[in-house]
Amino acid sequence: MKTTSQALIEDLIARVHQNLNGAQALKQEAEEALNWKAGPKVWSALECFEHMNQYSEVYLQRIAEGMTKSNKQPQEEFKSGGLGNWFAKLMSPGDAGTKMKTFKSKDPNGKKLPISVIETYIQDQEKSLALLQIARNKNLARVKVPTDLGAWAKVKLGDAFRIIIYHNQRHLEQAERSFEGYVQQVRLAEK
């Protein structure tokens, strides 16, 4: 993927705002509805948020550390790296993404969670927005961020933002589908 650095940041900011709006809407719903599961191997809406929180905690810290250590001047153009672009495409929401299994350590399946996990998610999205503002003055290609595969597998800063934000979009859509499943179940039970 090739674009301008500012266009990438603007796109990512818009996606984070979209994520925030979706989270704010779900936060208004009953905890019971958000803990509802369509089946034992399917995540509830709150399990989706818990999973996103686990990744955000790691990636936002790594992104912040990478930017703090860097004094590289920003460049107008951003060209995605091979590994970073592959991960970002893998995490893409909707049809573009690929169904995948999560690491066991990041699998919240089977947990009854409080609605406060959405508040944590919202705080992480606000951190993302703040980091994206800082990134305007950083080199999105020269700052490197380690992935979950280990310190040897680093991606460009711009790709790291794409990965975590696309990941959040993907799982927010999953949380919304879970909630809609609950709504459908309630409607069927009322008939």
N, C-alpha and C positions, 0 to 999 in steps of 0.2 A: 504494500500500500504506500502510495506517495501522495503527499498533500503539504500544505503549509503548516507550520507549527501552530500558528494562531487558529487556523480552521479546525485542526484536530482538537485543540483545547476548547474551542467554542462548541464543537459537536459533543465532546465529553461532558461539558457543563450542562448542556441541554439534556443529555441522558440522565445525569445525576438529578436534575430537577424533576424529570419524569419519574425517576425512582422514588424521590421524596414524596411526590404527589400520590403515588400508588400506596406507599407505606402509610401516609397520613389517612388515606381513605380506609385502609384495613384496620388501622388502630382504633377506629370508631366502632368496630364490630365486637361482638361478645367473645370473651375468651374461650368459651365452650366451642363456638363455631370455628375459631381459629386453631383449636387443637383437634378438630375432627379429621379423621383419616378415612380415605376410601378403601384402604386395605392395610394389612400389617407391614407390607414392604414399601408403602407409599408414604411420603412425608406429609405432615399437616402443614398448614400455612406457617405456624410458629416454628416448626422444625426447619422450614426453608429459611426463615429469618435467622435462626440460631446458626445454621450452616454459613450463611453470608457473613454473620458477625465474626465467626471463627476465622474466615479468610481475610476479612477486612482488618482485623486486629494485626495479623501478620504482614499483609501487603502494605497497608498504609504506613506502618512503622518502617518497613524497608524502603518505601518510596521517600519518606521524610528523611531518613538517614542518608540515602543516596544524594538527595538534593543538598543537604547540609554539607556534605563532604566535597561537593563539586563547586568549582569556580569557573566552569566552562561557559563561554558566552553563548547566548541563544543563536540558533540558525533559523533562517526564514523557512527553509524546506525541511520536511521530516520524511524520511524513508524508513519504513518498518524493517526490522531485522527478520531473518528467516524463521528462527525459533519463536520470536515474539509474535510475528504475524500468524504463524501456525496455531499458537496457543489462543490468540485473540479470535481467530476464526472458529476454533473449537468451542470457545465460550460464547460465541454469538447467540443472541436470543432467537427464538422462532425457528423457522425452517433452516436457517444457515448453520445453526449449531448441531452438534452431534450428541446423541444420548450417551452418557458415560457413567461409570461407577466412580464414586468418590472414595478418597482415602478413608480407611476405617476410623482414624483419629478425628476426622471432620464429619462423621456421619452421626447426626443427632437422632436417628430413628429410635422410637420407643420412649422418648422423653415427653412428659407433660410439662409444658413450659408456660411461664407467666407472660402476660401481654407486654411486660416491660422489655422483652427482647426486641420489640419493634422500636421502642424508644432508643435502645442502644444502636440499632440500625440507623435510625434517623441521625443520631449524633455522629455516627461514622460517615454518613453522607455529607453532613456539614463539614467534617474534617476533609473529605474528598474535595469539596468545593474550595476550601482554604488552600489545600495543597495545589490544586489546579491553578489558582491565582499566583502562587509562588512560582509554579512551573513556567509561567509566561516569561520569566527572566532566567530560565535555565535552558540548557541544551538538551532537548528531548532525545537526541540520538547518542550523545556522548556519556550521559549519566547512565550507569548500569545498575540494575536491580536484580538480586537473586530470586529465583523461583522456588517452588516447593520441591523441585527435583534435586536441590542442593546448591551450594555456593558456586559450583562450577557452571551451572546452567543459569546464566544471567541474560536478561533482556533489556532492551533500551527503555528509558524512562517513559517515553510515549506509549510503547507497547505494554508496559506494566500497568499504566493507567487504563489502557484499552481492556486488558485482561480482567482486572478487578471490576471495572464498571460494566463490561459486557456480562461477566459472571453474575453480578448483582441483578442486571436486567433479566437475565435468563431465569434466575430463581425467584425474582419478584413475580414474573409471569406464572411460574409454577405455584407460588403461594396464592395468587389470584384464582388459578384454576381449582386449587384445593378448596378455597372458600366457596367458589361457585358450585362445586360438587356438594358441599354442605347445603347450600341454598336449594339445589335441585332435590336433594334427599328430603328436606323438610317439606317442600312442595308436594312431593309424591306421598309422603306420610299423611298430609292433610286431606288428600283425595279420598 
